[in-house]
Every structure is written in structure tokens, then in C-alpha cells.
Amino acid sequence: MAERPDRTAGRADRILDAAGVLLTRLGYRKVTIEDIANQAGIGKGTIYLHWRAKEDLFQALLLRESVRAAEALLARLAEDPAEVLPHRFQRATFLHTQRNPLLGALITGNTELLGRLKKHPLQNQDAVVTERYLKTMIDRGLLRDIPNLLYSLRASALGFYLVDSFIPESTGLTPEEKADALAHIIRSAFEPPEEPSPADLAVTAAEVTQAFQDLISTYHAWIYRQDGAEEPV
């Protein structure tokens, strides 16, 4: 008899929780499947019911962290449609990443922690949603349509994630103060001076929510798929 989806997803999350603890503590290269099984309190073969290889497991872990970040952003959006504004969206994303060492390592390219886990298998879908978000922002008049917009936005934001690695003693700012500075840059450089109407914000928030929900569904399908047909001997 096939296992219930809620049971297998619960077991998968327990494995991913264990993998997250070990990855943060030891780094990708030092963690083994056996370590994860011991941490999760399961047999080693059980892991292969969900993922065929160590890299697949850790890709699923990073995707799950991304899903949780997206869900947190959508929760904020549901409470206040103005969170869809690029400077507020970037501020919330920055703070969430600062509180999550795995996402922080992914954005900054921390190979000591993540090893070769620089790319994930759903990057094409990420790019589609990013383009969809930017088009929505431009069409709704919430971003100025400037040359090389995506590059400029990414370059502006990425500096806030990387600067402490190069000049660790330079600021002494709290994460909230850094996030405020990032929001100010995005607001000043990329958004029009006029304040959008509540009606426009509500419509835009609904469109962006749908785009991210579609991506989250795709992520979920990949994270919780069951690759293994049977437990290895």
C-alpha cells in the first residue's frame, strides 16, 4: 500500500531539518547521508526513498528554505498590499535572508558552507517569475523602465549582501538599518516619485501573489517528489 502524501512529506521534512542542522554546522563537503540519517533517527536507505543523491537532498533543502522565504513575503503582502512596492519587497527579502544562514550563503556564494550547491534545478522558473514581477511593476507604473533594469536592480541589492565580507568593520549597522538603507536606494533610484493608489497596489499585489504561488507549487512538487522506487538493501 502506498504511503499517504502527508506522511511522506512529514518524513521528508524531518530529513531536511536534519540536513539543515548539519549543513549549517559542518558544511556540505563534510556531511554524509549516514550523518543525516543518524541526525533524523531513520535508516540510511529511507533517505533514498525521497532523493537519489546527496546533492538532490541538499538542493531540496535550499528550495524549501526559498519556499519559506516566499511564503513569509506573501504573508506580508496579504496583510499590506503596499509590500509589493520594490523597495519594501527588497527590504523584507534582505531581512529574511539575514536571519537565514543558508539563504545568506546561497546569495553570497559561500562555497565553504554550500560546496558546489551554487545552482538549483529550477532556476529557469525563477527567471520567469522575476521577469513577470518586473513586467508587472513596470506596467503598473511602480518601477521606472530604465535601461538594463534587472542588472541594475540586482547589482544595487547584491552590494548590501556582500559588503560586510569585504569591509566587515565599516558599518556596525543593525540588519534593520541596512535594510532601511537598501530600501532607500531602491526607492530613490528605481521607483517614480508619485505614490500609487491603494487600488493599483491591491491589483498589483494580487498579480504578484499569483506568480509566486505558481513558483511555490513548482518548488513543492520538486522538493517532495519521491525518486526512489524502493529502499536500497
N, C-alpha and C positions, 0 to 999 in steps of 0.2 A: 504494500500500500504506500502511495506517495505521501511524503510529509506535507503537512499544512504549510502554506506560504508564511503565515505568521510565525510558525515555529522555526522554519529555516532562516527567515530574516532575523529573528531574535538570536539565533545561534551565530549567524554571520556578524551581527553587531558585537556579540561578545568576543569573537575572534578579532574583529577590527579594533575594539577597545584595547585588547591585549597588545596588538601590534602597535597601536599608537603610543602606549606607555613605553614599550621597548625602543621604538624608533626615536622618541624624544630623548630617552636616556642614553642609548648606545650608538645611534646612527645606523643607517641602512646596511652598511657593509658587515657589521658585527652581529646583526640579528639573524637567527636561523628560524626555519619553520618549526623546528623542535622547541626552540625557546618560546615561540608564540603559543604553541600547543600547551606547554607547561604553564605559561602565564594564564592561559584561558581555562586550564583544567580540563582539557579534552585530549583525545588521541590525535597523534600527528596526522593520521590518514583522514580524519574528519575535515581538516582544512582543505584537502584536495577535493572534497565534495563541492566546494564553492569556487576555488581558484586553482588553476593547474600549476601555477608557479609563484614563487615568492614575489616577483615583480608585479604580477597581476594583483596579488593581495594588497600590496602597498599602493598600487595605483587606485584600487578601490577605496582604500583608506583616505587618500588625498581627495578623491572625488567626493567622498562622504563629508569631509570637512568643508569642501566647497559648497555642497548642498546645504549644510547647516548655516553657512555664512549667507547664502542666498535667501534661505528661509527667514533668517533674522532680519535681513533687509526688507523682505516683503512684509514682514510683520510690522515694521516701522511704517512702511508705505500704506498699509491698511489703516493705521491709526492717523496718519497725516499725509495726504497726497502730495504736500509740498516737499516731502522727502525725495520725490522723483527729480527735483532740480539737480543738475550735475554737481554743483558744489556741495550740496547736502549728501548726495549719494556717495560721492568720493570721501567725504568726511566719515560717514558711517562705515564704509568699506575699510578705510585706514584703521579706524579704532578696532574693528573686529579682528583685523589681521594682526594688530599689535598684541592682542590678547590670545592669539592662537599661534604657538611657535611653529607648527607645521605649515600653516599657510604663509607665515612670515618667511620661512625658509624657502618655500616654493617661489615666492615672488622675488626674493633676493638672490636666488640661485645658489643656496647654501649646499654645496656638494659634500661638505663634511657630514652634514646631517642626512641629506637625502641621496647621496651617492649619484647614481645615474638617473634618478627619478626626476628628470627635468621636464619631460613632456608627458602628457597623458593621452589616452586613445580617443578622446572626444574633443580635441582642440578645434576641429572643423566646425562642430556645433557651437563652440564658444565664439568663434569668429562670426558666425551667422547672427547670433544673438547680439553681439557687440555692434555689428553693422545695423541691425534692426533698432537697437536702442538709439544709436547716433542719428539715424534717419528720422526716428520719431521725434527726438529732441529738436532737430533742425526744422522738420515740417511744422512742429508746434511753436516754433519761434523761441525755444528755450536755450538753444545754442546758436552762436553766430556761425554761418557757413564760411569758414576761413580755409585757406589752402592747407593741405596736409593735416587736417583736423585730428584724425586718430593718432598720428605720430606725435603731434604737439601735445595732446592731452596726456598720452602715455609718458612722454618724456617729462612733462611737468610733474606728474604724480609720482613717477618712479624715483625721482630725486629725494622725495620725502622718506621713501623706504630704504634708500641706500646711504644717505649722507652720514648717518651715525657710524657706518662701517669704515668710512674714510676719515671722519673728523669726530671721534667719539666724545671728545671733551669740549666740543664747540658750543653746545646749547644749554644743556641742563633743563630743557623744557619737559613738561609732562606730556604724555600721549595726547591728552585733550588739547593742550596748547599747540602741539604740532598739527593736529587735525584741524584746528581753527585756522592755522596759517595756510594749510593746503586748501581749505575751503575758500579762503580769501583770494588766493591766486586763481583758482578755477573761476570764481565768480567774476573777478575783475578782468581776466584775460579772455574768457570764452563765452560769457553769457551777455545778452543785451541788457542795457540799463533798466528797461521797463519791467515792472513787476507783472507776472502773469495773473490772469484772473483765476479765481477758485474753480470756475467751470472748466477752464482749459487744463488746470492741474489735475482735476478729477478724471477727465478723459485720458490724459496722458498717463496717469498712474495706472489706469485700467489696462491700457495697451502694453505698458512695460511689465506689469504683473503677469499678463498672459504670456509674454515672451519668455520670462524667467520660469514660469510654471512649466512651459513646454520643455525647457532645458533641464529642469529638475526631474521631470518624468524620464527623460532620456538617461540622465545620470543614474537614477534609481534602477532602471532596467539593467544597466551595465554592472552596477555595484552588486546587486543581489541576484544576478544570474547564477545558475548552477552549472559549472562547466563539467565537473566530474560525473561520470555515469555511475561509478561505483567506487567504494573505498578501496584504495590500494592495499595489497596484502603486506 
